[in-house]
């Protein structure tokens, strides 16, 4: 018999990723409730219908929702539907679709990613302009989509004005704007704005709205203007992202977005990251690498400090030499977790 206690300590929380965290109790309750009786499959259930209604409240009356299994699936499905076979997608060089999805958008969608170096993970019209001007003949993969993450992979957040500028630039030359919103809740919490203020209201065409990094067991949802993209239902099916028992994806996302659980959880994770960042100011040899605007802390720490912390907690090196690390906070990170981490970091 497996000794489960030795395999898992339910009281231990790491700083490796917000998807290390367990499932929020309200989400578990929603799953249990959805488990009763029979419901039609493949999205023709009452939970999926209610989720579509709720998300129209967040993104506007023309929004349609397509739940998927995970964030990579959301990105692949959205970009496949948005990009013609001859098209390419402009992304930051640090983009998750480029660095952390095993080439899925290129392999499964058959598109080309055009990467742009950025100082802080954020694209600007000035950075995008040379790519758009770079080639319009048959020899160049034609830019069709600009894709950004909100919050970015470096923990920075676009303001509505910055997103609007990218949308205006893209639309002026016939491109669409996609937002990988795995941590859109954290960005909205940081700015104190509703979800549509960062997306629909500023010209975003399609959003991959996160759930897994904010307390859901599994599931994200692609949200788009019903006039923006054709064929997405078929693309979702052909890329194995349509759940037969869709009610269980929809029920989780409903628990998150029907009330304010998404916002409360994101605010808390952000607050824990801010607390940790402030405490690092007292750690000898430590300094922040990027502004802490969501739930990620990027810091340079002495090697001895990193080694000492790693005896108790998991977190990621962000540079090959380990001189910079990423420390993530989650919906269930506690102030005591942060204080314990900082106490060990301060040891001489």
Steps between C-alpha positions, in 0.01 A plus 500: 500500500631846407588724794323813379625711789860445390413589143309818574498754782170691472636781718804573284483768232777568249590806294563327169178587319144606566394175335673309780210605723204276566140562402304773675234350731222689320611343172502154656148562630390603151648182353321285756171676432539459124555127546136424573274358230548510124576794273545517125862477389731710284387833638123454467449511876355755740839583655655591166194709412524686829876551457438660160251736661739591783787568262281727289463700818877525530587558132190645337182378327680376188739271690486127442683243715672172417634311804816294447717276716808717556692814413704352217177369354343844522796657323517237227126504433479879493807557284401223257161660446645852475788429262482397133721214383752748358492723806728572792457628856704784650591425863751616763810281511405410859147391401367177649391384155863525391697379803273264693262314271739258327434663164128416518375811317744441216470122487125468550381824344760504225570868552822696539586696815686825438675582828583852614751568782355718775655643817207408725284248316273765346461577131462859386398637160859617454633148555237343276534750212825359348347151488192626322716686251743213452345312215188498287602274216464126448828424680389626841251341744227761501427654842137433585475523879672689778495291818575626849468357851321688777663492750824428316738212560725748683225608739440838337157635410379691194286805567177533297665778301793275408267223385288747304807630318595146392143429389485821297830420331397143423154584370633779278684242290244219520645305793321374811606527863504195727547502878634196684312573821627216717553769766253759374334497843827605662541784252144622559553478876821702475334774296169494684308461175237260364608233251344672201695821569817308413355311204173566321489871572850561362476299178610148594348247260549171685597413860620176654353550848680319779369273772773252597736761645221648710351206687341276235592130469508508121350724237536830318261668259550671165286814485446695180269741328255286306591690183878478547596147396333224300532130565620498859252228611643266237859591581437426868373152412777414254765601756351268766392789724126430506409312818223244466395572859529873450290583803797426726718759329218753488397445862850582624523814291154601619613470860789730416331764283131509598584690818822665608707192588728567202570849628539414867742219423705711260515792741624271772771343284612846390509623858717206607743576216515866604566396860779268391654764273500757778667253735779422257621857551639377833686205346870564446598492133141474374329729253192489279552445127152607381220705655265287711160574347324164527581184696856440378823617658812498283808551712876470496616315811841382621568134416531411868159650571341311212653172618374555854146581383492198271540270797138579587326647195481450126539797264652549158832630372429765239849526355726209403754590766235516771582860590135602448202306631123511466295475818125457450216554743161333468143537623586289805838654591484629856676787673668241720633323189655826385643586842653152535658534155641843582629385838711231334611745229623743766716242678869583479 
